[in-house]
Amino acid sequence: VAREELDDLARRLLADRDRPRSLDAPPDGPETAEARAWAAGLCDRLRWRYPHEAATHLQAKYSVTDLTHRDDEFAPAGMRFAVPATAHERSDASTPRGEPSPSPVKGGLSGGHPSGETGAGPPSPRKWVTSAPQRRAAQRMGTATHRVIEELPLPGEVTDGLVHATIKDLVRRRVIDADDAAAIDVEAIVRFFAEEPGRLACDRAHRILREWPFTMGLDAGRLDPAAGGEVIVVQGIVDMIVRTPAGLVVIDFKTDRIAPEQPAFEARLAAYREQIKHYCHAAEACLDAPVTGAYLHFLHPRLSVRIRPA
């Protein structure tokens, strides 16, 4: 409202306050009609609401973990950045032989740009790990495990000796420290690559993308129906994508120390399921290929759970 309108409103209110009152109904006339129209307009202004108010309660950018589960071992502490990113240390990054870096495509999506998975929202209370020392240890062990998987020379056979050699090299380069290296479950990593879907990553006919970052646009209506039509930015990092002749296989590793028989397992699986669906959507759009399979692999219970991509 302009300052002049406010001043005019104040003058009218003061004049109305000082005007003598009559118990009789005022006669109709031009002045009365004008006053009623003015009062109606004032009421309309006071009752006005911003039509896009729902959008003001949403962030402009989210990470996938913000949208699905803030209690992941990497969210929101950002432990991925506790050690340098391999993709920026090596000249060949994590792009396999002959695999072009993903590029922006229609629909406001892009891949292959170092975005990280850093949500702008406030951290939520941790529920899955209680004490701070345990949480930090779990985060560091999870980060170290992901780095080992990222560094393995794939495609090719993964053996116990190869995993140990990779860990030793990471310690030598001070990418991970010796204490974190000692906590890595080598047998769990070897076991993954010996079975489905890990065997797909060992096939030399396939191409592997690891720690694959993406940025995509998402209709805000998926978070709040009242904000439909607005676009929010979503960023994430996919642990592994295997490009096969039939299509893409998306794999996300979890280092949670939880067994399928525990009561919390199903709830955690539900949160992770939504996460990998976002990954599948981004992979299909950015890499221009269908997702033919998606898996959550829990390293410690050594369990792969197939997820329906759509």
C-alpha positions in Angstrom: 0.0 0.0 0.0 1.4 3.4 -1.0 2.2 6.0 1.7 -0.4 8.4 0.2 -3.1 5.7 0.6 -2.1 5.1 4.2 -2.2 8.8 5.0 -5.6 9.1 3.3 -6.9 6.1 5.3 -5.7 7.7 8.6 -7.4 11.0 7.8 -10.7 9.2 7.0 -10.5 7.2 10.2 -9.9 10.3 12.3 -12.7 12.2 10.6 -15.0 9.3 11.1 -14.1 9.1 14.8 -14.9 12.8 15.3 -18.2 12.8 13.3 -21.4 13.0 15.4 -23.2 9.7 15.6 -27.0 9.2 15.1 -29.1 6.3 16.2 -31.1 6.7 13.0 -30.0 4.9 9.9 -28.1 7.3 7.6 -30.0 8.3 4.5 -28.8 6.8 1.2 -26.9 9.1 -0.9 -23.8 9.6 -3.0 -21.6 10.1 0.1 -23.0 7.0 1.8 -22.5 4.8 -1.3 -18.9 6.1 -1.6 -18.2 5.3 2.0 -19.6 1.8 1.6 -17.5 1.2 -1.5 -14.5 2.5 0.3 -15.1 0.2 3.3 -15.6 -2.8 1.0 -12.3 -2.1 -0.7 -10.6 -1.8 2.6 -12.0 -5.1 3.8 -10.8 -6.8 0.5 -7.3 -5.4 1.1 -7.2 -6.6 4.7 -8.3 -10.0 3.7 -5.9 -10.4 0.8 -3.5 -13.3 0.9 -0.5 -13.9 -1.2 -1.6 -16.6 -3.7 1.7 -18.4 -3.7 2.2 -18.5 0.0 2.9 -22.3 0.0 6.0 -21.8 -2.1 7.4 -19.3 0.5 7.7 -22.2 3.0 9.9 -24.3 0.7 13.6 -24.0 0.1 14.9 -23.1 -3.3 17.3 -26.1 -3.2 17.2 -29.5 -1.5 19.5 -32.5 -1.4 17.9 -35.9 -2.0 18.6 -36.8 1.6 16.7 -33.6 2.7 13.7 -34.9 0.8 13.8 -38.5 2.0 15.8 -39.1 5.2 18.0 -36.6 7.1 19.2 -39.4 9.3 21.4 -41.1 6.7 25.1 -41.6 7.8 26.1 -38.7 5.5 23.3 -36.2 6.2 23.4 -33.4 7.2 27.0 -33.5 8.5 28.5 -33.6 5.0 31.1 -36.3 5.8 31.7 -36.8 2.1 33.8 -33.7 2.3 35.9 -34.9 5.3 38.3 -36.3 2.6 39.0 -34.9 -0.8 36.9 -36.1 -3.7 38.5 -38.7 -5.9 36.9 -37.3 -9.0 39.0 -34.2 -8.6 42.2 -35.9 -7.7 42.6 -38.2 -10.7 42.9 -37.1 -14.2 40.4 -39.7 -15.4 38.0 -38.9 -12.5 35.5 -41.6 -11.9 34.4 -41.6 -15.6 35.2 -45.0 -17.1 37.0 -45.5 -20.4 35.1 -44.0 -23.2 32.2 -42.8 -21.0 31.4 -39.2 -21.7 30.6 -36.9 -18.8 26.9 -36.4 -18.4 25.6 -33.1 -19.7 22.6 -30.9 -19.2 19.4 -32.1 -20.9 15.8 -30.9 -21.3 13.7 -30.5 -18.2 16.1 -28.7 -16.1 18.4 -31.7 -15.2 22.1 -32.0 -15.5 24.7 -34.6 -14.4 28.4 -34.7 -13.9 28.7 -31.3 -12.2 30.3 -31.3 -8.7 27.3 -30.3 -6.8 27.7 -32.3 -3.6 24.6 -33.2 -1.6 24.4 -30.3 0.7 20.8 -29.4 1.8 20.1 -25.8 2.8 17.7 -26.8 5.5 18.4 -27.1 9.2 19.6 -30.4 10.6 17.1 -32.7 12.1 17.8 -34.7 15.3 19.6 -38.0 14.7 17.6 -41.0 15.6 19.6 -44.0 14.3 22.9 -43.4 16.1 22.6 -42.0 19.7 25.9 -40.7 20.9 28.1 -38.2 19.1 31.3 -40.4 19.1 29.4 -43.3 17.7 27.9 -41.1 15.0 31.2 -39.7 14.0 32.7 -43.2 13.9 29.9 -44.4 11.7 30.2 -41.4 9.4 33.9 -41.9 8.9 33.7 -45.6 8.4 30.9 -45.1 5.9 32.8 -42.5 4.0 36.0 -44.6 4.0 34.0 -47.6 2.7 32.5 -45.6 -0.1 35.9 -44.3 -1.1 37.3 -47.8 -1.3 34.5 -48.9 -3.6 35.0 -45.7 -5.7 38.7 -46.4 -6.1 38.5 -50.1 -7.1 39.7 -50.7 -10.7 36.4 -51.6 -12.3 35.3 -53.3 -14.4 37.2 -56.4 -13.4 37.4 -59.1 -10.8 37.3 -57.9 -7.2 39.3 -60.0 -4.8 40.2 -59.8 -1.1 43.8 -58.9 -2.1 42.6 -56.1 -4.5 40.5 -54.5 -1.8 43.3 -54.6 0.8 45.7 -53.1 -1.8 43.2 -50.3 -2.5 42.8 -49.6 1.2 46.6 -49.5 1.7 47.0 -47.1 -1.2 44.3 -44.8 0.2 46.0 -44.8 3.6 49.4 -44.1 1.9 47.9 -41.1 0.1 46.3 -40.0 3.3 42.8 -40.1 1.8 41.7 -42.2 4.8 43.5 -42.8 8.0 44.6 -46.1 9.4 41.9 -46.3 12.1 39.2 -45.8 9.5 40.8 -48.4 7.2 40.9 -51.0 10.0 37.1 -50.6 10.4 36.3 -51.3 6.8 34.5 -54.7 6.2 36.7 -56.0 3.4 34.8 -59.3 3.2 31.5 -57.5 2.7 32.9 -55.5 -0.2 34.2 -58.7 -1.9 30.9 -60.5 -1.3 29.0 -57.7 -3.0 31.0 -58.0 -6.2 30.7 -61.8 -6.2 26.9 -61.7 -6.4 24.2 -59.8 -8.1 24.1 -56.9 -8.7 27.8 -56.5 -8.0 28.8 -58.9 -10.8 27.4 -56.4 -13.3 30.1 -53.9 -12.3 32.8 -56.6 -12.9 31.7 -57.3 -16.5 34.2 -55.6 -18.9 31.4 -55.1 -21.4 29.8 -52.6 -19.0 30.7 -49.1 -18.1 30.7 -47.8 -14.5 29.9 -44.4 -13.1 30.8 -43.9 -9.4 30.0 -41.0 -7.1 28.0 -39.5 -9.9 26.7 -36.0 -9.1 23.5 -34.6 -10.6 21.3 -31.5 -10.4 17.6 -31.6 -11.4 14.5 -29.6 -11.3 11.5 -31.0 -9.4 7.9 -29.8 -9.3 7.4 -28.3 -5.8 3.9 -29.9 -5.9 5.5 -33.2 -4.9 6.4 -31.6 -1.6 3.3 -29.5 -1.2 0.3 -29.8 -3.6 -0.4 -26.1 -3.0 3.0 -25.2 -4.5 2.4 -27.1 -7.7 3.9 -25.4 -10.8 6.9 -24.0 -8.9 10.3 -25.6 -9.5 12.8 -26.5 -6.8 16.4 -27.6 -7.4 17.4 -31.1 -6.2 21.0 -32.3 -6.0 22.4 -35.7 -5.1 25.3 -38.1 -5.6 24.6 -41.7 -6.9 27.1 -44.2 -5.5 27.2 -46.4 -8.6 25.5 -46.6 -12.0 26.3 -49.6 -14.3 25.6 -48.9 -18.0 24.7 -52.2 -19.7 23.4 -52.8 -23.3 19.9 -53.1 -21.9 20.0 -49.9 -19.8 21.2 -48.4 -16.5 21.4 -50.2 -13.1 21.5 -47.8 -10.2 23.1 -49.0 -6.9 23.2 -47.3 -3.6 25.4 -48.6 -0.8 24.4 -48.4 2.9 26.8 -49.0 5.8 24.1 -49.0 8.5 24.7 -51.7 11.1 21.2 -53.0 11.0 19.7 -56.4 10.4 16.5 -57.2 8.4 14.9 -58.7 11.5 15.3 -55.5 13.5 12.0 -53.4 13.8 13.6 -50.3 12.4 14.8 -51.9 9.2 11.5 -51.6 7.3 11.2 -47.9 8.2 14.7 -47.2 7.1 14.2 -49.2 3.9 11.1 -47.1 3.1 13.1 -43.8 3.4 16.0 -45.2 1.3 13.5 -46.4 -1.3 12.3 -42.9 -2.0 16.0 -41.8 -2.3 16.9 -44.3 -5.0 13.7 -43.4 -6.9 15.0 -39.9 -7.2 18.4 -41.3 -8.3 16.7 -43.4 -11.0 14.7 -40.4 -12.3 17.9 -38.3 -12.5 19.9 -41.0 -14.2 17.3 -41.6 -16.9 16.9 -38.0 -17.7 20.6 -37.1 -17.6 22.0 -40.2 -19.3 19.2 -40.6 -21.8 18.8 -44.3 -21.1 16.2 -46.4 -19.3 16.8 -47.7 -15.7 16.4 -51.4 -15.9 17.3 -52.1 -12.3 17.8 -50.4 -8.9 19.3 -51.8 -5.8 19.9 -50.8 -2.2 22.9 -52.8 -0.9 23.4 -53.1 2.9 27.0 -54.0 3.3 27.0 -55.2 6.8 24.0 -57.6 6.7 25.3 -58.3 3.1 21.9 -57.9 1.6 20.8 -56.4 -1.7 17.2 -55.2 -2.0 15.8 -54.6 -5.5 13.8 -51.5 -5.8 11.2 -50.7 -8.5 12.5 -47.7 -10.3 9.1 -46.0 -10.9 
